[in-house]
């Protein structure tokens, strides 16, 4: 994942202009997922830009929660998780689905390298950076998870494709 501000030095107003332009062009997407708690397992939600997609996913922002007091984290992880939950829903109603895919899994270990984390009470929404959490080239992904097993995880993610 590469953290970048796509649009120079224009600040929040420029970021909003870019986002609104992408929405109106049918290039902005959202997706959400929920993974239930499972004993001795971590619940994982991934935004993946599939290999060969031909696009870059620029992540506008994300909100996630975990059901236990722990350290919600975002991790770089480029291998597809087991279950395809959904592709991005176009924010321009009637537009084509996104190439970015949200995948889920319950696993005995947390995969990948941690890039962001914070302390949070149970079921407290974490608002990851708005605008511009980062970007994913083809074949790259990020995973949202908690730091404790047997915890449910949910995430809402917004991005555009270019």
Helices and strands as residue ranges (DSSP letters): H 11-24, E 28-35, E 42-48, E 57-66, E 70-76, E 83-87, E 89-90, E 101-107, E 113-120, E 126-128, E 134-136, E 141-145, E 153-161
